[in-house]
Amino acid sequence: MTFIEFKKLLLDAEISLPKFSNLIKVSEKNIQSYKKKGDVPNTIAVIASCFAAMHKAGMDYRQVVELLALEAKKKEGVGFTKKKMGKVEE
């Protein structure tokens, strides 16, 4: 799915990109990066498509997603550890 098609689905679902990214707990910057690539990953395309279909059917997809109690992923790995006075904190 192209980024333009993705944005149209968000319009159909009546949700902005920042609210979409916040709802699914994915960084807005991450979603915006797909604009440069031209396409969105299949999982993001499916989510947007389902949101648009649910909205059209009169279902409140926001409530369904909020019940999942999703949590944003924390950046971990080599470049993301905090150093304190020469020691690495975990």
SULBEL-V947411 format. One record per pair of residues at least 4 apart in sequence whose ideal C-beta (glycine too) atoms are under 7 Angstrom apart, sorted by the first residue. I is the first residue (numbers start at 1). J is the second residue. Records with the same first field share a line. If there is no record, write none. Layout:
BEGIN
I: J  J
END
This chain:
BEGIN
1: 5  6  39  40  45
2: 6  38  39
3: 7  34  35  38  39  40
4: 8
5: 9
6: 10  40  44  45  48
7: 11
8: 12
9: 13  48  49  52
10: 15  17  20  48
12: 52  55  56
13: 48  51  52  55
14: 55
15: 19  20  51
16: 20
17: 21  28  31
18: 22  28
19: 23
20: 24
21: 26  27  28  31
23: 62  65
24: 47  65  70
25: 70  71  72
26: 30  31
28: 32
29: 33
33: 37
34: 39  40
40: 44  45
41: 45
42: 46
43: 47
44: 48
45: 49
46: 50
47: 51
48: 52
49: 53
50: 54
51: 55  61
52: 56
53: 57
54: 59  61
55: 61
60: 64
61: 65
62: 66
63: 67
75: 80
76: 80
81: 88  89
82: 89
83: 88
84: 89
END
